[in-house]
Amino acid sequence: MITMSEEVSNKALMFGKYDTTEVIVNDGGLAKYIDLTPTNVPHSGGKHANRWFGKSKLSIVERLINNIMRTEKYTGKKMKAYKAVADAFAIVEAKTKKNPIQVLVDGLENAAPREEVTRLQFGGISVPKAVDISPQRRLDIALRNLSTGVVQASMKNKKAIHECLADEIMLAAKGDMTSYSVAKKEEIERVAQSAR
């Protein structure tokens, strides 16, 4: 017979604290690509690399960690990025009293643009044209803008990267225009609207 406390201790919790099973994705398009599979440590060792749509099988938290590793300061330093995300999640939980993974998902939904501009060639001229974005690309752009904004905010700043990440996630979840990722989304959509 398994007691309730043993059942909770056997459950896979992100960073040993946060339950991913209670997270709700409101955007139907992104739901397929935001992986919320319960795991203790968001590290797959690249087992989904070089596979079609392999990144959609990666935990959304691991994808955030990997995106923070894009810059010269964090390149290849996964443990440093992992600790920054774990500390940021602790700050988000303390300030919002919500599951930080839910706040991250809400922020990504608010930061994912719906259309962008591409260039079409007509004879010798190039014409901008607004096109819809696939859900996979929407999520990629949102993650990229979120992590780029965080790294830029922490450069030449007294605030540590985990504090900047916590602020960016909370602002994006509210849809606040002071968030770098939400501002970039609005800019992309505004340019696309003018190219319709």
N, CA and C atoms as an extended XYZ file, in Angstrom:
588
Properties=species:S:1:pos:R:3:atomname:S:1:resname:S:1:resid:I:1 pbc="F F F"
N         0.838       -1.186        0.000 N   MET     1
C         0.000        0.000        0.000 CA  MET     1
C         0.881        1.247        0.000 C   MET     1
N         0.619        2.157       -0.932 N   ILE     2
C         1.399        3.388       -1.064 CA  ILE     2
C         0.623        4.529       -0.418 C   ILE     2
N         1.296        5.231        0.481 N   THR     3
C         0.647        6.377        1.121 CA  THR     3
C         0.776        7.611        0.225 C   THR     3
N         0.037        8.639        0.555 N   MET     4
C         0.023        9.860       -0.247 CA  MET     4
C         1.394       10.535       -0.268 C   MET     4
N         2.105       10.555        0.851 N   SER     5
C         3.417       11.212        0.914 CA  SER     5
C         4.446       10.478        0.053 C   SER     5
N         4.356        9.123       -0.005 N   GLU     6
C         5.268        8.355       -0.857 CA  GLU     6
C         4.968        8.608       -2.329 C   GLU     6
N         3.683        8.757       -2.643 N   GLU     7
C         3.284        9.014       -4.029 CA  GLU     7
C         3.812       10.361       -4.501 C   GLU     7
N         3.765       11.370       -3.633 N   VAL     8
C         4.279       12.696       -3.972 CA  VAL     8
C         5.799       12.649       -4.119 C   VAL     8
N         6.490       11.871       -3.261 N   SER     9
C         7.949       11.798       -3.334 CA  SER     9
C         8.415       11.051       -4.585 C   SER     9
N         7.580       10.157       -5.139 N   ASN    10
C         7.941        9.422       -6.353 CA  ASN    10
C         7.648       10.220       -7.620 C   ASN    10
N         6.891       11.291       -7.512 N   LYS    11
C         6.500       12.101       -8.658 CA  LYS    11
C         7.694       12.917       -9.168 C   LYS    11
N         7.832       13.001      -10.484 N   ALA    12
C         8.917       13.791      -11.071 CA  ALA    12
C         8.540       15.271      -11.029 C   ALA    12
N         9.340       16.064      -10.334 N   LEU    13
C         9.102       17.504      -10.209 CA  LEU    13
C        10.293       18.255      -10.799 C   LEU    13
N        10.006       19.291      -11.590 N   MET    14
C        11.076       20.094      -12.180 CA  MET    14
C        11.860       20.795      -11.078 C   MET    14
N        13.174       20.655      -11.092 N   PHE    15
C        14.077       21.177      -10.064 CA  PHE    15
C        13.710       20.641       -8.675 C   PHE    15
N        12.949       19.547       -8.615 N   GLY    16
C        12.531       18.959       -7.353 CA  GLY    16
C        11.440       19.725       -6.635 C   GLY    16
N        10.860       20.772       -7.283 N   LYS    17
C         9.873       21.622       -6.618 CA  LYS    17
C         8.588       21.814       -7.410 C   LYS    17
N         8.690       21.941       -8.740 N   TYR    18
C         7.554       22.422       -9.540 CA  TYR    18
C         6.915       21.293      -10.340 C   TYR    18
N         5.606       21.192      -10.213 N   ASP    19
C         4.836       20.155      -10.884 CA  ASP    19
C         4.414       20.644      -12.276 C   ASP    19
N         4.803       19.905      -13.314 N   THR    20
C         4.461       20.317      -14.681 CA  THR    20
C         3.092       19.800      -15.116 C   THR    20
N         2.527       18.857      -14.382 N   THR    21
C         1.236       18.284      -14.798 CA  THR    21
C         0.079       19.260      -14.600 C   THR    21
N         0.247       20.244      -13.723 N   GLU    22
C        -0.840       21.203      -13.471 CA  GLU    22
C        -0.762       22.444      -14.361 C   GLU    22
N         0.242       22.500      -15.264 N   VAL    23
C         0.412       23.647      -16.163 CA  VAL    23
C        -0.570       23.537      -17.326 C   VAL    23
N        -1.236       24.651      -17.639 N   ILE    24
C        -2.227       24.683      -18.718 CA  ILE    24
C        -1.713       25.593      -19.829 C   ILE    24
N        -1.752       25.077      -21.076 N   VAL    25
C        -1.374       25.873      -22.245 CA  VAL    25
C        -2.662       26.356      -22.892 C   VAL    25
N        -2.894       27.669      -22.892 N   ASN    26
C        -4.133       28.237      -23.425 CA  ASN    26
C        -4.116       28.385      -24.937 C   ASN    26
N        -2.933       28.554      -25.523 N   ASP    27
C        -2.805       28.724      -26.973 CA  ASP    27
C        -2.796       27.340      -27.633 C   ASP    27
N        -3.864       27.024      -28.367 N   GLY    28
C        -4.002       25.704      -28.979 CA  GLY    28
C        -2.905       25.379      -29.971 C   GLY    28
N        -2.403       26.378      -30.695 N   GLY    29
C        -1.348       26.145      -31.675 CA  GLY    29
C        -0.037       25.750      -31.021 C   GLY    29
N         0.287       26.393      -29.906 N   LEU    30
C         1.561       26.119      -29.234 CA  LEU    30
C         1.517       24.871      -28.360 C   LEU    30
N         0.313       24.397      -28.021 N   ALA    31
C         0.174       23.284      -27.071 CA  ALA    31
C         0.931       22.035      -27.527 C   ALA    31
N         0.955       21.795      -28.817 N   LYS    32
C         1.615       20.605      -29.360 CA  LYS    32
C         3.133       20.684      -29.227 C   LYS    32
N         3.670       21.893      -29.178 N   TYR    33
C         5.120       22.082      -29.198 CA  TYR    33
C         5.720       22.441      -27.844 C   TYR    33
N         4.886       22.737      -26.856 N   ILE    34
C         5.393       23.008      -25.501 CA  ILE    34
C         5.342       21.690      -24.735 C   ILE    34
N         6.504       21.088      -24.537 N   ASP    35
C         6.578       19.792      -23.869 CA  ASP    35
C         6.627       19.991      -22.357 C   ASP    35
N         5.637       19.441      -21.676 N   LEU    36
C         5.543       19.554      -20.217 CA  LEU    36
C         5.650       18.191      -19.545 C   LEU    36
N         6.371       17.260      -20.181 N   THR    37
C         6.557       15.930      -19.621 CA  THR    37
C         7.294       16.050      -18.280 C   THR    37
N         6.769       15.412      -17.217 N   PRO    38
C         7.433       15.520      -15.908 CA  PRO    38
C         8.858       14.956      -15.939 C   PRO    38
N         9.791       15.734      -15.446 N   THR    39
C        11.186       15.313      -15.351 CA  THR    39
C        11.837       16.029      -14.170 C   THR    39
N        12.775       15.368      -13.521 N   ASN    40
C        13.450       15.988      -12.380 CA  ASN    40
C        14.494       17.002      -12.831 C   ASN    40
N        15.294       16.597      -13.826 N   VAL    41
C        16.380       17.452      -14.309 CA  VAL    41
C        16.154       17.723      -15.793 C   VAL    41
N        16.033       18.995      -16.196 N   PRO    42
C        15.808       19.307      -17.603 CA  PRO    42
C        17.101       19.214      -18.411 C   PRO    42
N        17.558       17.985      -18.653 N   HIS    43
C        18.779       17.769      -19.446 CA  HIS    43
C        18.639       16.449      -20.192 C   HIS    43
N        18.557       16.525      -21.514 N   SER    44
C        18.359       15.315      -22.309 CA  SER    44
C        19.650       14.815      -22.938 C   SER    44
N        20.704       15.605      -22.887 N   GLY    45
C        21.966       15.194      -23.483 CA  GLY    45
C        21.921       15.206      -25.003 C   GLY    45
N        21.001       15.952      -25.588 N   GLY    46
C        20.916       16.082      -27.038 CA  GLY    46
C        20.395       14.860      -27.752 C   GLY    46
N        19.617       14.018      -27.068 N   LYS    47
C        19.143       12.784      -27.716 CA  LYS    47
C        18.113       13.053      -28.817 C   LYS    47
N        17.518       14.266      -28.823 N   HIS    48
C        16.548       14.595      -29.866 CA  HIS    48
C        17.176       15.432      -30.978 C   HIS    48
N        18.475       15.681      -30.893 N   ALA    49
C        19.130       16.507      -31.905 CA  ALA    49
C        19.128       15.793      -33.253 C   ALA    49
N        19.139       16.563      -34.327 N   ASN    50
C        19.189       16.050      -35.703 CA  ASN    50
C        18.006       15.165      -36.060 C   ASN    50
N        16.878       15.376      -35.414 N   ARG    51
C        15.641       14.682      -35.783 CA  ARG    51
C        14.597       15.714      -36.151 C   ARG    51
N        13.750       15.399      -37.093 N   TRP    52
C        12.689       16.316      -37.476 CA  TRP    52
C        11.792       16.576      -36.280 C   TRP    52
N        11.558       17.815      -35.985 N   PHE    53
C        10.724       18.235      -34.866 CA  PHE    53
C        11.208       17.657      -33.534 C   PHE    53
N        12.496       17.331      -33.449 N   GLY    54
C        13.057       16.772      -32.223 CA  GLY    54
C        12.990       17.745      -31.061 C   GLY    54
N        13.114       19.044      -31.372 N   LYS    55
C        13.090       20.027      -30.293 CA  LYS    55
C        11.723       20.127      -29.628 C   LYS    55
N        10.661       19.683      -30.317 N   SER    56
C         9.334       19.718      -29.689 CA  SER    56
C         9.196       18.624      -28.631 C   SER    56
N        10.149       17.675      -28.587 N   LYS    57
C        10.141       16.639      -27.551 CA  LYS    57
C        11.025       17.014      -26.363 C   LYS    57
N        11.683       18.186      -26.451 N   LEU    58
C        12.498       18.680      -25.339 CA  LEU    58
C        11.612       19.427      -24.345 C   LEU    58
N        11.920       19.303      -23.080 N   SER    59
C        11.204       20.057      -22.050 CA  SER    59
C        11.343       21.548      -22.337 C   SER    59
N        10.272       22.299      -22.122 N   ILE    60
C        10.287       23.738      -22.403 CA  ILE    60
C        11.314       24.455      -21.521 C   ILE    60
N        11.537       23.933      -20.321 N   VAL    61
C        12.527       24.542      -19.419 CA  VAL    61
C        13.938       24.286      -19.950 C   VAL    61
N        14.172       23.078      -20.490 N   GLU    62
C        15.488       22.785      -21.069 CA  GLU    62
C        15.740       23.655      -22.291 C   GLU    62
N        14.702       23.910      -23.079 N   ARG    63
C        14.867       24.773      -24.251 CA  ARG    63
C        15.220       26.194      -23.817 C   ARG    63
N        14.640       26.655      -22.710 N   LEU    64
C        14.991       27.978      -22.175 CA  LEU    64
C        16.450       28.000      -21.737 C   LEU    64
N        16.874       26.958      -21.030 N   ILE    65
C        18.270       26.862      -20.577 CA  ILE    65
C        19.211       26.873      -21.782 C   ILE    65
N        18.879       26.078      -22.809 N   ASN    66
C        19.727       26.010      -24.007 CA  ASN    66
C        19.785       27.357      -24.725 C   ASN    66
N        18.696       28.098      -24.732 N   ASN    67
C        18.685       29.405      -25.386 CA  ASN    67
C        19.515       30.424      -24.618 C   ASN    67
N        19.572       30.300      -23.302 N   ILE    68
C        20.405       31.219      -22.511 CA  ILE    68
C        21.883       30.949      -22.798 C   ILE    68
N        22.208       29.733      -23.200 N   MET    69
C        23.597       29.380      -23.523 CA  MET    69
C        24.055       29.919      -24.880 C   MET    69
N        23.216       30.661      -25.598 N   ARG    70
C        23.575       31.161      -26.928 CA  ARG    70
C        24.711       32.187      -26.915 C   ARG    70
N        24.821       32.967      -25.869 N   THR    71
C        25.753       34.093      -25.887 CA  THR    71
C        27.162       33.673      -25.501 C   THR    71
N        28.130       34.568      -25.786 N   GLU    72
C        29.532       34.238      -25.528 CA  GLU    72
C        29.820       33.993      -24.054 C   GLU    72
N        29.057       34.602      -23.159 N   LYS    73
C        29.317       34.436      -21.722 CA  LYS    73
C        28.862       33.066      -21.209 C   LYS    73
N        27.816       32.520      -21.811 N   TYR    74
C        27.247       31.265      -21.322 CA  TYR    74
C        27.424       30.096      -22.282 C   TYR    74
N        28.150       30.266      -23.379 N   THR    75
C        28.302       29.199      -24.361 CA  THR    75
C        28.921       27.961      -23.724 C   THR    75
N        28.194       26.859      -23.791 N   GLY    76
C        28.687       25.589      -23.266 CA  GLY    76
C        28.611       25.458      -21.758 C   GLY    76
N        28.151       26.485      -21.068 N   LYS    77
C        28.107       26.439      -19.602 CA  LYS    77
C        26.688       26.118      -19.155 C   LYS    77
N        26.297       24.867      -19.348 N   LYS    78
C        24.909       24.489      -19.078 CA  LYS    78
C        24.591       24.555      -17.592 C   LYS    78
N        25.526       24.185      -16.728 N   MET    79
C        25.261       24.216      -15.285 CA  MET    79
C        25.051       25.657      -14.797 C   MET    79
N        25.792       26.592      -15.388 N   LYS    80
C        25.640       28.000      -15.033 CA  LYS    80
C        24.251       28.496      -15.461 C   LYS    80
N        23.851       28.128      -16.678 N   ALA    81
C        22.526       28.513      -17.186 CA  ALA    81
C        21.422       27.811      -16.401 C   ALA    81
N        21.641       26.538      -16.050 N   TYR    82
C        20.683       25.746      -15.267 CA  TYR    82
C        20.429       26.410      -13.912 C   TYR    82
N        21.520       26.819      -13.261 N   LYS    83
C        21.390       27.458      -11.945 CA  LYS    83
C        20.679       28.809      -12.063 C   LYS    83
N        20.969       29.547      -13.144 N   ALA    84
C        20.317       30.847      -13.345 CA  ALA    84
C        18.806       30.661      -13.499 C   ALA    84
N        18.386       29.650      -14.263 N   VAL    85
C        16.956       29.399      -14.467 CA  VAL    85
C        16.308       28.920      -13.169 C   VAL    85
N        16.982       28.040      -12.429 N   ALA    86
C        16.438       27.547      -11.162 CA  ALA    86
C        16.252       28.698      -10.162 C   ALA    86
N        17.235       29.595      -10.073 N   ASP    87
C        17.143       30.750       -9.172 CA  ASP    87
C        16.035       31.707       -9.624 C   ASP    87
N        15.921       31.892      -10.945 N   ALA    88
C        14.869       32.771      -11.477 CA  ALA    88
C        13.488       32.208      -11.159 C   ALA    88
N        13.326       30.896      -11.271 N   PHE    89
C        12.048       30.266      -10.957 CA  PHE    89
C        11.693       30.452       -9.489 C   PHE    89
N        12.708       30.394       -8.600 N   ALA    90
C        12.458       30.614       -7.174 CA  ALA    90
C        11.963       32.039       -6.934 C   ALA    90
N        12.556       33.015       -7.629 N   ILE    91
C        12.125       34.417       -7.498 CA  ILE    91
C        10.701       34.584       -8.020 C   ILE    91
N        10.409       33.981       -9.191 N   VAL    92
C         9.069       34.087       -9.791 CA  VAL    92
C         8.025       33.498       -8.855 C   VAL    92
N         8.341       32.336       -8.262 N   GLU    93
C         7.389       31.702       -7.343 CA  GLU    93
C         7.160       32.573       -6.108 C   GLU    93
N         8.233       33.166       -5.584 N   ALA    94
C         8.105       34.013       -4.389 CA  ALA    94
C         7.274       35.267       -4.666 C   ALA    94
N         7.454       35.860       -5.854 N   LYS    95
C         6.759       37.115       -6.165 CA  LYS    95
C         5.317       36.911       -6.630 C   LYS    95
N         5.063       35.851       -7.414 N   THR    96
C         3.728       35.681       -7.999 CA  THR    96
C         2.862       34.681       -7.234 C   THR    96
N         3.477       33.852       -6.405 N   LYS    97
C         2.767       32.788       -5.671 CA  LYS    97
C         2.094       31.797       -6.637 C   LYS    97
N         2.665       31.647       -7.838 N   LYS    98
C         2.162       30.703       -8.841 CA  LYS    98
C         3.279       29.758       -9.231 C   LYS    98
N         2.918       28.682       -9.943 N   ASN    99
C         3.909       27.767      -10.490 CA  ASN    99
C         4.711       28.528      -11.549 C   ASN    99
N         6.048       28.633      -11.403 N   PRO   100
C         6.835       29.415      -12.353 CA  PRO   100
C         6.803       28.860      -13.778 C   PRO   100
N         6.561       27.559      -13.922 N   ILE   101
C         6.477       26.981      -15.269 CA  ILE   101
C         5.220       27.492      -15.958 C   ILE   101
N         4.123       27.645      -15.197 N   GLN   102
C         2.893       28.221      -15.752 CA  GLN   102
C         3.125       29.679      -16.163 C   GLN   102
N         3.876       30.425      -15.340 N   VAL   103
C         4.177       31.823      -15.658 CA  VAL   103
C         5.041       31.893      -16.920 C   VAL   103
N         6.013       30.958      -17.052 N   LEU   104
C         6.857       30.908      -18.251 CA  LEU   104
C         6.016       30.620      -19.494 C   LEU   104
N         5.107       29.647      -19.404 N   VAL   105
C         4.252       29.293      -20.545 CA  VAL   105
C         3.363       30.474      -20.937 C   VAL   105
N         2.797       31.173      -19.941 N   ASP   106
C         1.977       32.357      -20.231 CA  ASP   106
C         2.816       33.435      -20.921 C   ASP   106
N         4.055       33.605      -20.456 N   GLY   107
C         4.953       34.585      -21.064 CA  GLY   107
C         5.291       34.241      -22.500 C   GLY   107
N         5.522       32.949      -22.775 N   LEU   108
C         5.829       32.518      -24.145 CA  LEU   108
C         4.626       32.711      -25.060 C   LEU   108
N         3.415       32.466      -24.535 N   GLU   109
C         2.207       32.676      -25.340 CA  GLU   109
C         2.061       34.152      -25.706 C   GLU   109
N         2.386       35.043      -24.764 N   ASN   110
C         2.281       36.485      -25.021 CA  ASN   110
C         3.408       37.001      -25.917 C   ASN   110
N         4.552       36.295      -25.944 N   ALA   111
C         5.713       36.763      -26.705 CA  ALA   111
C         5.817       36.123      -28.088 C   ALA   111
N         4.903       35.220      -28.433 N   ALA   112
C         4.973       34.517      -29.717 CA  ALA   112
C         4.217       35.294      -30.793 C   ALA   112
N         4.930       35.810      -31.799 N   PRO   113
C         4.254       36.570      -32.858 CA  PRO   113
C         3.412       35.669      -33.757 C   PRO   113
N         2.350       36.227      -34.343 N   ARG   114
C         1.448       35.431      -35.184 CA  ARG   114
C         1.730       35.579      -36.671 C   ARG   114
N         2.328       36.710      -37.068 N   GLU   115
C         2.701       36.865      -38.472 CA  GLU   115
C         3.971       37.682      -38.582 C   GLU   115
N         4.677       37.498      -39.696 N   GLU   116
C         5.918       38.217      -39.938 CA  GLU   116
C         6.016       38.544      -41.423 C   GLU   116
N         7.119       39.176      -41.808 N   VAL   117
C         7.297       39.625      -43.188 CA  VAL   117
C         8.312       38.735      -43.891 C   VAL   117
N         7.996       38.368      -45.143 N   THR   118
C         8.957       37.691      -46.010 CA  THR   118
C         9.095       38.519      -47.282 C   THR   118
N        10.106       38.238      -48.076 N   ARG   119
C        10.336       38.999      -49.305 CA  ARG   119
C        10.014       38.127      -50.510 C   ARG   119
N         9.213       38.669      -51.414 N   LEU   120
C         8.880       37.985      -52.659 CA  LEU   120
C         9.545       38.722      -53.815 C   LEU   120
N        10.078       37.958      -54.771 N   GLN   121
C        10.715       38.533      -55.946 CA  GLN   121
C         9.711       38.584      -57.096 C   GLN   121
N         9.461       39.764      -57.616 N   PHE   122
C         8.645       39.935      -58.817 CA  PHE   122
C         9.519       40.613      -59.860 C   PHE   122
N        10.051       39.815      -60.783 N   GLY   123
C        10.975       40.362      -61.765 CA  GLY   123
C        12.238       40.820      -61.071 C   GLY   123
N        12.531       42.096      -61.182 N   GLY   124
C        13.747       42.604      -60.555 CA  GLY   124
C        13.511       43.278      -59.221 C   GLY   124
N        12.253       43.313      -58.768 N   ILE   125
C        11.992       44.012      -57.510 CA  ILE   125
C        11.626       43.026      -56.401 C   ILE   125
N        11.959       43.414      -55.186 N   SER   126
C        11.673       42.612      -54.001 CA  SER   126
C        10.531       43.280      -53.236 C   SER   126
N         9.468       42.515      -52.979 N   VAL   127
C         8.276       43.075      -52.346 CA  VAL   127
C         8.057       42.407      -50.990 C   VAL   127
N         7.891       43.196      -49.898 N   PRO   128
C         7.596       42.575      -48.597 CA  PRO   128
C         6.150       42.065      -48.566 C   PRO   128
N         5.947       40.900      -47.965 N   LYS   129
C         4.607       40.304      -47.881 CA  LYS   129
C         4.422       39.715      -46.491 C   LYS   129
N         3.283       39.977      -45.864 N   ALA   130
C         2.981       39.426      -44.537 CA  ALA   130
C         2.549       37.971      -44.675 C   ALA   130
N         3.104       37.103      -43.816 N   VAL   131
C         2.747       35.678      -43.824 CA  VAL   131
C         2.495       35.211      -42.395 C   VAL   131
N         1.644       34.190      -42.250 N   ASP   132
C         1.420       33.589      -40.938 CA  ASP   132
C         2.637       32.764      -40.553 C   ASP   132
N         2.876       32.647      -39.250 N   ILE   133
C         4.027       31.887      -38.755 CA  ILE   133
C         3.539       30.548      -38.223 C   ILE   133
N         4.315       29.494      -38.491 N   SER   134
C         3.964       28.174      -37.965 CA  SER   134
C         4.139       28.170      -36.444 C   SER   134
N         3.388       27.319      -35.732 N   PRO   135
C         3.491       27.297      -34.258 CA  PRO   135
C         4.899       26.990      -33.750 C   PRO   135
N         5.616       26.082      -34.441 N   GLN   136
C         6.980       25.749      -34.021 CA  GLN   136
C         7.881       26.988      -34.082 C   GLN   136
N         7.777       27.732      -35.164 N   ARG   137
C         8.590       28.950      -35.319 CA  ARG   137
C         8.156       30.027      -34.328 C   ARG   137
N         6.853       30.133      -34.059 N   ARG   138
C         6.361       31.093      -33.070 CA  ARG   138
C         7.042       30.864      -31.721 C   ARG   138
N         7.099       29.591      -31.320 N   LEU   139
C         7.713       29.249      -30.035 CA  LEU   139
C         9.220       29.523      -30.063 C   LEU   139
N         9.875       29.191      -31.194 N   ASP   140
C        11.315       29.440      -31.320 CA  ASP   140
C        11.623       30.929      -31.181 C   ASP   140
N        10.839       31.758      -31.863 N   ILE   141
C        11.057       33.209      -31.816 CA  ILE   141
C        10.822       33.737      -30.402 C   ILE   141
N         9.766       33.249      -29.744 N   ALA   142
C         9.461       33.705      -28.381 CA  ALA   142
C        10.601       33.346      -27.420 C   ALA   142
N        11.095       32.108      -27.498 N   LEU   143
C        12.202       31.684      -26.627 CA  LEU   143
C        13.464       32.490      -26.930 C   LEU   143
N        13.749       32.690      -28.207 N   ARG   144
C        14.950       33.428      -28.598 CA  ARG   144
C        14.889       34.874      -28.099 C   ARG   144
N        13.738       35.527      -28.287 N   ASN   145
C        13.609       36.914      -27.849 CA  ASN   145
C        13.654       37.037      -26.328 C   ASN   145
N        13.053       36.068      -25.634 N   LEU   146
C        13.067       36.072      -24.166 CA  LEU   146
C        14.504       35.988      -23.653 C   LEU   146
N        15.270       35.021      -24.172 N   SER   147
C        16.637       34.835      -23.686 CA  SER   147
C        17.567       35.962      -24.141 C   SER   147
N        17.363       36.474      -25.355 N   THR   148
C        18.182       37.599      -25.832 CA  THR   148
C        17.954       38.828      -24.960 C   THR   148
N        16.693       39.101      -24.644 N   GLY   149
C        16.364       40.236      -23.787 CA  GLY   149
C        16.979       40.109      -22.408 C   GLY   149
N        16.987       38.896      -21.877 N   VAL   150
C        17.551       38.653      -20.537 CA  VAL   150
C        19.051       38.885      -20.542 C   VAL   150
N        19.734       38.343      -21.539 N   VAL   151
C        21.190       38.484      -21.592 CA  VAL   151
C        21.568       39.944      -21.807 C   VAL   151
N        20.830       40.672      -22.666 N   GLN   152
C        21.108       42.091      -22.878 CA  GLN   152
C        20.849       42.908      -21.612 C   GLN   152
N        19.800       42.547      -20.872 N   ALA   153
C        19.471       43.281      -19.647 CA  ALA   153
C        20.527       43.070      -18.561 C   ALA   153
N        21.148       41.889      -18.535 N   SER   154
C        22.122       41.600      -17.487 CA  SER   154
C        23.530       42.101      -17.829 C   SER   154
N        23.760       42.468      -19.110 N   MET   155
C        25.078       42.972      -19.515 CA  MET   155
C        25.273       44.380      -18.938 C   MET   155
N        26.433       44.628      -18.369 N   LYS   156
C        26.781       45.940      -17.810 CA  LYS   156
C        25.714       46.427      -16.835 C   LYS   156
N        25.231       45.519      -16.016 N   ASN   157
C        24.165       45.827      -15.065 CA  ASN   157
C        24.522       45.164      -13.741 C   ASN   157
N        24.149       45.783      -12.649 N   LYS   158
C        24.443       45.193      -11.337 CA  LYS   158
C        23.531       44.009      -11.039 C   LYS   158
N        22.386       43.944      -11.735 N   LYS   159
C        21.463       42.838      -11.515 CA  LYS   159
C        22.042       41.547      -12.084 C   LYS   159
N        21.900       40.474      -11.330 N   ALA   160
C        22.363       39.167      -11.807 CA  ALA   160
C        21.416       38.655      -12.891 C   ALA   160
N        21.885       37.687      -13.674 N   ILE   161
C        21.079       37.205      -14.797 CA  ILE   161
C        19.789       36.538      -14.311 C   ILE   161
N        19.824       35.859      -13.161 N   HIS   162
C        18.606       35.196      -12.693 CA  HIS   162
C        17.532       36.216      -12.294 C   HIS   162
N        17.950       37.371      -11.784 N   GLU   163
C        16.976       38.423      -11.459 CA  GLU   163
C        16.375       39.018      -12.732 C   GLU   163
N        17.229       39.240      -13.735 N   CYS   164
C        16.743       39.762      -15.024 CA  CYS   164
C        15.797       38.768      -15.689 C   CYS   164
N        16.119       37.465      -15.599 N   LEU   165
C        15.274       36.430      -16.190 CA  LEU   165
C        13.919       36.375      -15.487 C   LEU   165
N        13.924       36.465      -14.166 N   ALA   166
C        12.668       36.456      -13.410 CA  ALA   166
C        11.798       37.657      -13.796 C   ALA   166
N        12.423       38.836      -13.913 N   ASP   167
C        11.680       40.038      -14.305 CA  ASP   167
C        11.090       39.891      -15.703 C   ASP   167
N        11.899       39.391      -16.634 N   GLU   168
C        11.446       39.238      -18.033 CA  GLU   168
C        10.293       38.245      -18.127 C   GLU   168
N        10.385       37.131      -17.412 N   ILE   169
C         9.316       36.117      -17.450 CA  ILE   169
C         8.018       36.702      -16.893 C   ILE   169
N         8.115       37.417      -15.762 N   MET   170
C         6.903       37.981      -15.148 CA  MET   170
C         6.283       39.076      -16.018 C   MET   170
N         7.126       39.935      -16.617 N   LEU   171
C         6.610       40.990      -17.493 CA  LEU   171
C         5.963       40.401      -18.745 C   LEU   171
N         6.598       39.369      -19.315 N   ALA   172
C         6.043       38.731      -20.515 CA  ALA   172
C         4.723       38.044      -20.194 C   ALA   172
N         4.625       37.441      -19.009 N   ALA   173
C         3.382       36.760      -18.621 CA  ALA   173
C         2.227       37.755      -18.492 C   ALA   173
N         2.542       38.993      -18.081 N   LYS   174
C         1.509       40.031      -17.975 CA  LYS   174
C         1.199       40.656      -19.333 C   LYS   174
N         2.091       40.448      -20.324 N   GLY   175
C         1.927       41.093      -21.623 CA  GLY   175
C         2.379       42.542      -21.594 C   GLY   175
N         3.263       42.874      -20.666 N   ASP   176
C         3.741       44.243      -20.477 CA  ASP   176
C         4.695       44.642      -21.608 C   ASP   176
N         4.524       45.853      -22.146 N   MET   177
C         5.360       46.315      -23.254 CA  MET   177
C         6.807       46.625      -22.838 C   MET   177
N         7.088       46.702      -21.544 N   THR   178
C         8.464       46.924      -21.111 CA  THR   178
C         9.289       45.645      -21.211 C   THR   178
N         8.632       44.518      -21.416 N   SER   179
C         9.320       43.252      -21.645 CA  SER   179
C         9.928       43.272      -23.043 C   SER   179
N        11.189       42.872      -23.172 N   TYR   180
C        11.885       42.874      -24.462 CA  TYR   180
C        11.174       41.968      -25.461 C   TYR   180
N        10.795       40.770      -25.023 N   SER   181
C        10.198       39.785      -25.930 CA  SER   181
C         8.822       40.227      -26.424 C   SER   181
N         8.013       40.816      -25.563 N   VAL   182
C         6.678       41.285      -25.974 CA  VAL   182
C         6.817       42.491      -26.907 C   VAL   182
N         7.777       43.371      -26.620 N   ALA   183
C         8.010       44.531      -27.483 CA  ALA   183
C         8.454       44.094      -28.878 C   ALA   183
N         9.325       43.076      -28.949 N   LYS   184
C         9.772       42.557      -30.246 CA  LYS   184
C         8.610       41.930      -31.011 C   LYS   184
N         7.744       41.216      -30.297 N   LYS   185
C         6.571       40.605      -30.938 CA  LYS   185
C         5.689       41.684      -31.558 C   LYS   185
N         5.428       42.746      -30.788 N   GLU   186
C         4.596       43.835      -31.287 CA  GLU   186
C         5.234       44.512      -32.496 C   GLU   186
N         6.552       44.656      -32.470 N   GLU   187
C         7.260       45.275      -33.588 CA  GLU   187
C         7.146       44.408      -34.850 C   GLU   187
N         7.338       43.093      -34.704 N   ILE   188
C         7.243       42.166      -35.846 CA  ILE   188
C         5.832       42.213      -36.435 C   ILE   188
N         4.826       42.176      -35.561 N   GLU   189
C         3.449       42.179      -36.046 CA  GLU   189
C         3.054       43.512      -36.666 C   GLU   189
N         3.607       44.615      -36.150 N   ARG   190
C         3.315       45.938      -36.721 CA  ARG   190
C         3.896       46.062      -38.130 C   ARG   190
N         5.137       45.576      -38.309 N   VAL   191
C         5.762       45.605      -39.627 CA  VAL   191
C         4.984       44.720      -40.595 C   VAL   191
N         4.538       43.552      -40.120 N   ALA   192
C         3.779       42.636      -40.967 CA  ALA   192
C         2.437       43.246      -41.367 C   ALA   192
N         1.816       43.974      -40.448 N   GLN   193
C         0.525       44.602      -40.742 CA  GLN   193
C         0.661       45.658      -41.832 C   GLN   193
N         1.777       46.379      -41.815 N   SER   194
C         1.991       47.400      -42.837 CA  SER   194
C         2.339       46.793      -44.197 C   SER   194
N         2.761       45.502      -44.208 N   ALA   195
C         3.136       44.841      -45.477 CA  ALA   195
C         2.016       43.960      -46.015 C   ALA   195
N         0.806       44.071      -45.471 N   ARG   196
C        -0.306       43.242      -45.944 CA  ARG   196
C        -0.715       43.596      -47.345 C   ARG   196
